[in-house]
């Protein structure tokens, strides 16, 4: 791992950690389904950062399972946060129409 990659991962971990911490604080204060979905997206995104870092450092390998030559683990942690964000926005849109 090069120094520039290390700086990028540390920045992602610190800022993602702050976002995840604040998301958990908001989660404890709300039961709104749109917010819960948004928080889920943030938390899955942070886990994705950790998995990506571990994969880059060789701590985990995901060569066994691939979808269109992309690691299944990487694919899952790339798609799930956006699925949560989409659900959050759809819930908010549907709620605002009524």
ZIZI-V32108 format. One record per run of one state. SS is the DSSP state (helix for helix, strand for strand, loop for the rest). FROM is the first residue (numbers start at 1). TO is the last residue. If there is no record, write none. Layout:
ss->SS from->FROM to->TO
ss->SS from->FROM to->TO
This chain:
ss->loop from->1 to->2
ss->helix from->3 to->29
ss->loop from->30 to->32
ss->helix from->33 to->56
ss->loop from->57 to->65
ss->strand from->66 to->67
ss->loop from->68 to->69
ss->strand from->70 to->71
ss->helix from->72 to->97
ss->loop from->98 to->98
